Amino acid sequence: MPVSRPARRTVVLGAASALTALATARTAEADSTEPWVRRTLARMTVEHKVGQLFVNHVYGAAADTSDGRNTAEYGVATPAQIIAKYHLGGISYFTWSANIANPRQVAALSNGLQRAALEANDVPLLIGTDQETGSIVRIGPPATQFPGAMALGATQDVSAARDAAAITGKELAAMGVNQDYAPVGDVNINPGNPVIGVRSFGEDPETVARFMAAQVNGYQRQAGIVATAKHFPGHGDTRVDSHTGIPEITHTREEWERIDAVPFKLAIQQGLKMIMTGHLVFPALDPAKDPATLSKPIMTGILRHDLGFQGVVITDALGMQGVRDKYGDDRVPVLAINAGVDMLLRPPSFRVAYEAVLEAAKNGEITEARLNEAVTRILRVKASNRDPFVDEARVDRVVGIASHLTRAAKTTNRSITVVRNDAATLPLDKSPKKVFVTGYGVTATQTLANEATKRGHQAGVFQTGTKPSNLAIETAVTGATQADLVFVLTMKAWDLEITDPEARQQRLVHELVATGKKVVVVAVQEPYDIGFLAGVETFVVTYVPTVGSITALAQVLYGEITPQGKLPVTIPSGEDPGEVLYPAGHGLTW
């Protein structure tokens, strides 16, 4: 008996009802927290308000850790002293700032920082980190490691994306991290994009929107932390990395509406609390060609007025070159606030930026109304987390638990994508043979060699990196000639501007194929590599070179699980970008 489908009107009414319920919930929350917001704002000095605009790193594994780098940047030695002196609105965690050793230590640090903030200001901190999953993570194992956005897109399973965000968010929350700088809403329609790539869910705006909205719900509704969608107005069609230069997006306004805006619009409808800006020029949205972060037509005119976003707008890191080319470091934060930004992330010189904003607030360049508007939005986000402390003894019962790891492994297994299997090399048999593993990544190549050994093979391994020398290529070829089967791992072999300017990875692959041995090529990052590897008969994509992804890869290679991944992006020919080698949605199975 066929299953009846609801009429379109019923579906639309159902969606409308859901949005109405969400709006009602938001109104109720606002009604309960608004008195605290008003009282808190009323007692703040200008210095307190300006401090709330800043999110910065601090050095040290504990709130009372003295570190000379803190003294050099802030004039005081410990994270707690920095918070007390500058009334910071947020802290961002990094491994390089000695903030992350293990989950219990992170939880203790978070509690110490929150204690310092409440003692100084009676206002909790936003504590955030870049835990996008996949290639961009700050907190490694034992925290659960999910594959990244493009791998999630390859699963074609929106619920997997929601669960990845929910589990990641719950583990962050257990460590006192109440904000994630994720998900990424950029639509990666440019195969040459050097900074987004696998951080995007794919090239189709509607698909990216669905996956992004699912992750917003996972972070905010299920995990109870703040999601931060990035990088508005859209970083998906650029060949310039905004860390090192200023990208210019040439889309028309209509193209922006049809491509870049779609994920952000849906996320906003889902109650998104924070958006991160992109340091990119978008002439169709602002003819003055100011970076979007500093553009009032984009930040206020489009994001606030046209899209109706009422949450907090935070900049991408202000030390990135994309926002520094046109104006000085003392002007950038002031211009950002006056453009409509609410929070300033990691300026290159904190004290220069802080003093510039404070002076602008005192002399009226930043009006009292604008300052209060920004701080009010920040306080509204913080209002639901006024008791920010976590149970340090409970961390191990949340972070990296078996059910989380099982869900991550299941998701990773579904993401592995077999793109080419022309000689029917896959699935591999497990009869004893000599295998040789080479190419990118010490951990990735050794993990795959270990997996081959577990299956009864004699495995040799030789890691070459992304720019193998002539000697490394010769050594790899020699190793291949002594083996029955060769695995070669590539990492952005398409990127002839930054990663592989002399096409050495491409040469390595071609010389290995020329040995006449069976060669299985594995792209451990973007799938675009295959467009530059003519003659390769077997090609698989993992999207990230983690232990979990390589373990899942081995299961696919040996036929222990059926490949299910589908390309979230179109693969063009490296010689003729107009020629499509593999369309989005392609993926082999058996």
N, C-alpha and C positions, 0 to 999 in steps of 0.2 A: 504494500500500500504506500503510495507516494506521500512524502511529508509535505504538508501545506506550508507555504511561505507567507509570512505576514505581508500585508499590503504596504506599499511604500509610505503611505500616510501614517500607518501605525508605527513604522520604524522612525520616521521623522518626529512623531509625537513622543515616542519613547526617548529619543535623544534630547528633545526639548525638555522633557520632564526631568531627565538626569541633570541637565544644566541648571534647571530651575531649583532642584534640590541642592545642587552644589552652591548656587548663589545664596540660597536660604541659610545653608550651613556657614558660609563666609560671613553673612550679615550677623548671625548669632555670635560667632567668634569675635567679630569686631565690636559688637555691643558690650561684650564682657571684658574686653581688653582696652577699649578706648579710654576709659577713665585713667588707667595706669599710664597710658601713653601721654595723655594731656598733663597729668601731674609731673611726670618725669621730665617732659620737655620744659615745663614752666620753671623748674628749679635749676636747669642747666645754665652754666655760664657759656660765653662764646667759646672759651677754650674746650669745655666739655663737648660742645656740639661739633666743633671742628675735628676733635679727636675721633668722634664716632664715624666720621667720613672715611677713615683710613683703615685698610686691612693690610697688615704687613707680616713679614717673617720675624721671628726672634730666634736666637741661638740658645740651645741647651735642652737637655733631656728632662729637666725639672724646672718648675717655676722659680726656684731659688738658686739655680745654677749660674755661677759667675762665668762669663765668657768675654774675652777681650774684644771679640767682634761686636758684641752688644755695645760695649763702651765706645768703640770707634764709630758706630753708626748712630747711637742714641745718647751717648754721654752718661749712661748708667749701665751697670754690669749684668743685672739679672732680668729675665722676662717679666717678673712681677714688678720690678722697679720701672720698666719701660711702660707697662700698662698704667701704673699709678701716675707717672709723669705726663703721659700724652693722652690718656683716656681713650685708648684705641677701641675702635668699633669691632675689629675682628683680627684673628690670627690665622695665618696660612702655614700649614705644616709641610716640610720637605725633609728628605733624608739628608741632604747636604747641610741643613741647618741643625743637625743633631737632635731632631725632634722625634725620630722614629727608630726604636730599637726592637720593641715587641709590644703586643697589644696591651698588656697590663701597664707597661711604662707609659704608653700613650694615654691610657685612661687616667693614670695618676697625674701626668702633665696637664691634661685637660682640666681636671679638678683643681689643680693648683692655679692655673691661669684664671679660671672662673672665680675662684676665691679672691684672687687679687683684684679682679674687675669689680666684684660686688663690694669689696671693702673700699675701693677707691671711688666708685661711681654709683653703686647699687643698680648697675645695668649689666646684664650678662653679655658675654662675647658671642659673636659668630665665629666658630672655629671650623675652618674648611680645609679641603685638600683636593688635589686633582686625582680622583679615583674613578677615571672614566671606565676602567677595566680594559683588558687587552694590552695595547702598547703603551698606554699612559696610565701608570699607577704609581702611587707613592708608598703605599703600605702593602708589602709583599706577604708571602706565607709566614705564619699560619693563617692569615686572613684568606678567605676564599677568593680564588682568582678565576673570574669569568672571562671568556673571550670578549674582544672589543666589538664596537658597533657594527663594522662591516661583516664580521663573523656572525653576529646576531642576525644581521640582514640575510646572510646566506642560509640561515635555518628556516627562513620564511615563517617564523613562529613568533608572533607578537607577545604571546604569553611568556615565552622564554626571556624576552627583553624586560618585561615587567618583573619577572622573578629575579633576574640578575640585579635590577635596581633595588628591589625590595630587600634581597639578602645582603647586597653590598651596603645598603643604607642601614640595615639593622646592625650589621657588624661595626660600621662607623659610629653609629649612635652608642653602642656599648662601650666604645673607646672615648666617648665624649666629643666626637666630631659631629657637629650638628648641621653641617652644610657640605654638599659635594659640588664641585665645579663640573657638573655633568647634568644632563646629557648634551651631546653635540647635535645641533640641528642643521649643520651645513649639508647642502645637497652636492655631493661630489660629482659634478658633471665634467670636470676637467681631469683627464688621466695624468696630466703633468703637474697636478697640485702637489707641492712639496711638503705641505704642513698639515693637511687634513687627511686625504687618502683613506686608510682603513679606520680612521676615527669617525667617519661618516657611515650611516646605515646604508647608503647607496646613492644611486643617481635619480631615482624617481621621487619627486616631491611628496606625493601622497603617501608612498610607502615610508619615507623618512618621517613624515608627520605622524603616522600611526605608531611607529616604533618609539619616536620621541615622546609622544603623549603617554604611551604605556610606561615609559621610564619615569616620567614626571609623577605619575600616579604611584609607581612603585616606591620612589624615594619619599614622597610627601605623605601620601595617605597610608601606605603600609608600613614604612619605616619611621615616619614622623620627623624626617630631616628636610632641610631646604634644598630643593633642586635648583640648579643654575644653568639655564639653557644658553648655549653659545654657538657661534659668535655673530651676534646681530650687527648688520642686516644680512649676513650670509657670506661665508668664506669658501664656498665650494668651487668657485670658478676662478682660480688664480694660479699663476706660475711663480709667484713671489711669496716667500715666507715672511710673514709680518714680524718675526723675531729679528730679521736682518735687513728688511727693506719695507717699502710701503706698497702693498698691492693695489692695483686699480681694477675695479670690476666694471666691465663695459656693458653690462645688461641695461636694456631700456627699463623704464618704469613698469611697462607691461610685462616684460620678462621677469623682473623682480617679483611682481605680484604672482606670476604663474609658477615660479621656481623657488626662489629663496624665501619668500615670505610665508609659504604654506605651512611649514612645520612650526614656525613661531606663532602663527595665528591659532593653530589648534592647541598648542601648549598653553597659550594665554587663556583660552576657553576652559582648559582643564584646571585652572587655578594656580598656574605657575607663579612662584613667589619671587624669583630673581632671574634676571637676564644679564649675561655678560656681553660687552661690546666687542666688536672686531676692529682692529686698527687697520682700516682699509678705506680707500677712496672710492666713492660711488657717485660719479658725476650726474647720473640721471636722478639721483635722490638729493644731491646737493651740488649745484654747479660751481660753488666756490672751491670745491675739491679739498675741503678740510677732511681729515680722517674722521670716520663715523663717530668715534669716541668723542670728538670735539665739535661735532656738528649739531647745532640746535635744530635745523630743519629735519634731521634724521632722528635724534634722540627725543626731542619734544614734539616736533610736527608729526612725524610718522609713528614712532613707537608709542608715544603717549596719546596723541589726539586721534590718529587714524586707526591704530590697532587697539587703543583703549587699555593699554597695560598700566596697572596701578601699583605694581610691586616695585621692588628695588632694582635699580640699574647699577651694575658694577662694571668698572673697566676691566679689560684684560690687563696684564701686568704692564705698568707704565714704563718699565725699563726696556721694553721692546722697541726696536728701531722704527717700526711702522708709525709710532705716535710721536717720535722725537725729531723727525726730519725737518718739520716745518716751524716748530716753535721751541723755545728753550724749556729746560726742565722746571723752571720756576713758573712758567706760564701755562704749561700743559694742564696741571691739576685745576687751576682756576678756570680755564676755558672749559674743561670737562664738566665741572659743577654747573657753570652757567649754561652749558648746552643741555643740561637735564639729567646728567649722571648723578647718582647718589653716593656711591662708594668708590674709593680710589685704591686700586690694588698695586702694592709694591712699587712705588716710584723709585727711580734709580738712586736718588738721595732723599731719604725720608725727611731729614731736617729742613732741606731746601723746600720741599713740597709743603710740609706742614707750616712753616713760617710764611710761605707765599699765600696759602689759603687763609691762614689766620689774619694776615694783614689785609687781604681782600675782603674778609668778613667784617673787619673793624672799620675799613675806610669806605665801605658801601659798594665796592665793585661786585661783591657777592651780597645781595640784599638780605636783610633779616628774613624776609618772606621766603626767599629761595633756600636759605640755610635751614629754616624751620621745616620747610616742605621735605627736604632730603632726610633730615633727622627723624621726622615723624614717620616716614616710610620705613626707615631702619628700625625704629622702635616697634612698629606694628609687626614686623617680621619676628622680632625678639620677644614680643609680648607673650607668646604661647610657650616660651621656654624660660620662664623666670626662675625656675628651680633647675639649673643646668647640670647638677652634679650626677655622676654615675657611680654605680656600685662596682668598685674595682675587683671585688672578689667574684663577681658574676661574669667577668669578661670571657673567661675560658668556657663558659657554658653557652656562649653565643658565637664567638669568633672561630671560624674554621671547624664547626661541628660537622658530624658525619652527614646529616641531611643536606646541609649546604654544599658540601663537597660533591655529594652524589648528584645534586641538581646541576652543578657547574660541569661535571664530567658529561652528563647526558646532553647538555647544551653544546659543549665543545664537540662531542661526537657527531652531532647533527650538522655542524658547521663545515666540516672538511669537504672540500669540493674537488672532484675529479674533473678536470677540464679536457684532457686528451688522453686517450688510451688506444692509439692507432694500431699498435702491434699486439694488442690483447695481453700485454705484460701483466696487468693487474686483473684479479688479485694474485699475489705471489704464492707459490707453494712453499712449504716449509722443509723441503728436502735439504740435507746439509749442503752448504755452499759457502764460498768465500764472498763476502760483501765488503764494499769500501764506501765509507761515508766522508764526504768532503763539502767544501763550500762555507757558507756563512755560519758563524756562531759557535763559540766553545760549548755552551750548554746544549744548544740544539743539536749539533752534530754528535756530541757524546751521548745524548739521550737516545737518539735514533740508533746509534751503534749498540747501545745497551739493549734496546728493544729487539734488535736483530739477534743479538747473542742469546737473549731469553728464548728465542724461537729456534735455537739449534744451529745458528750460523757462526762462522768464524768472521768476526768483524774488525776491520781496520778503520781508523779515523784520522783525518788530517784537516784541520780547520784553516781556511784561507782568508777569512774576512771579506769585506766588500771591495777591496782594491788589491787583489792578489798580485804579488810580484811575479816576474818571469820565472824565478826559481820555484815559487810556490805552485805555479801552474805546472811546471815540469814535474815537480814532486807528486802532485795530484794525478797527473797523467800516468806516471810510473806506477803509482798505487793502483790505479784503475786497470792497468794491463795485467795485473796479477790477481784480479778478482773476477768473479762470475757475474756480479751485479753491482752497479754503482748508483748510489744516491748522491745527488748534488743539491745543496740548499742555496737558494738565491735570496738576496735582500735588496729590493729596489734596483734591480739590474737595469730597469728602464731609465733610471735617473742619471742622465749623462751630464748634468750640470753640477750636481752636488755629490751624490753618493758614489757614482761610478763614472767619472768624467772621461776616462780612457777606455770605457767599455771592457774592463778586465774580467768582470763576471761573465759577460757574454762570451768573451774569448775562452774562458775556462770551460764553460758548458760546451761550446763548439768543439774544443779539442778533446774533451771527454767523449763526446758522441763519435768523433772521428776514430776512436780506438776500436770501434765495432762492438763494444760491450753493450749489454742492456743498461740503459741509463734512465733512471727515474729522476726528473727534475721537480723539486718542491719549492714553490715560492712561499717563504715564511712571512711575507708582508703583503704588498699589493699583488693582485693577480695580473697586473698589466705586463709583467715580465715576459709572458709567453709571446707577446707581440714582437719581441726582439730576439726570439730564440728559434729561428727557422731550423728545421731538421729534427727538432725534439719530438719524439713519438709519445712520451708519457709525461704528463704534467699535472701536478696536484697543488692546491692552495690551502694553507693553514691560517692565513691572515695575521698570525702572531707567533713568534718563536719560543713560546713558553713550554715548560715541561709538560703541562697538561695537553697542549695542542699537539706536541710531537708524539705523546703517548697515544692520543686519539688517531693521529696520522698512521702510526704503526698498525693499529687495529684495522683501519681501512685498507692499508696496503696488503695486509695478509688475509683479508677476507673475513675477519672476525666480526666486523660490523659492516652493514651496507652503507655505502656513501649516499648521503642525502642532501649535501650542500648544493645550492644554486647561486650562480654569480649574481651579486647585487648591482653590478656595473657592466657596461659594454666594454669588450676588449678590442681596441683597434689595432691595425697593423702598425708596427714601428716604422716601416718604410712609407706607408701611405695612411695617415691618420683618418682619411675618409673611408677606408676599407674596414668593414667590421669582420673580425675573425670569429668572435663569439658574442652573441647577444646576451644582455642581462636575462637571467632565468635559465641559462644553460648550465647543465651539470649532469655528468654521466653516473650511472648506477649499474648494478648487476644483481 
